[in-house]
Amino acid sequence: MTDAQARNPLHGITLEMIVTELEAYFGWAELGEQIKIRCFQSDPSVGSSLKFLRRTPWAREKVESLYLFMLREQAREKRRTPQDPEL
């Protein structure tokens, strides 16, 4: 693995995994608000979204960017949560 790939947070993560995790985190309605593309707003599904995103580079970039934002937010939430003291 090259050094550049080692630092790439998207390395090894499929587009299907990204869409599935975004849908679980935001839900289709919020996802359609965050990224205004029809495959998230009108009768959304993972399959239709993947088909569109694989053919549309600008939309895929937006989805990948939102995924990275989600990962940062999850990391912040994890750091903010006080650790349970051991008894």
ABEGO torsion letter per residue (X at the ends): XBAAAAABAABGBBAAAAAAAAAAAAEAAAAAAABBBAAAABGBBAAAAAAAAAABAAAAAAAAAAAAAAAAAAAAAAAABBBBBBX
